[in-house]
Amino acid sequence: MRTILESLTIPKRQLLVQEELRPIFSPAEILQLSTYLPKGLVLADPDQDIIFVIMGFQKGIMAKEKVVNTGRVFFRDNKLNIIFGKLQEEVRGINHQTGEMIDRRLHPFTVGSRRFESKIPTTITLGDGKALYLDYKSNRMRRDWLVLDVPTILAEAKNSSNKAENEASGSGTGNAQISAEVLEDINNNKLDIQNMKKDLSGIKEVLFELKEHMLELQQEK
């Protein structure tokens, strides 16, 4: 799973004409997803999806940006499917139109759907073992839906591993720098998870209050 997630890239936003690629998931995101997604997929029935909402930091044009990735993961026809709801979308705490704080209890992040296509701002890089899902009803490719042939991707990663190891061994400071970035992202993600748990508790309170209000209205009738 870690190799699969590391292979997913999108075009890098830049001012130059030459196109570069950047990973969809940060090292900290990959660490968490590669730990929990396999466990969920083992427990899931064929018609069940594993959904994820995860935040990380990506290098922007001027500085690092806090972004969110959301989606659902499942196996179908021996292929790993990922449907993205949000793809490196900048996390904003304030609504730019109203100037008010965004309450995630009332406006949660969407996680993608099998039935409806999510509007994502970029195109996911395709290649050996990676394809977009063909919606037979509309006869169109879904830009938010990836179909992954796991053996093909793993074989491609194995073929290029020697080159990557040689490049990595050329500098000892790179590993320390990457480790520092991973630790920073992990700490930030822990805080985000704690905040999301608080938001979930708030949602339960709102639903309970709505239920009580509905009961009062029924009694009045």
Disulfide bonds with the S-S distance in Angstrom:
none
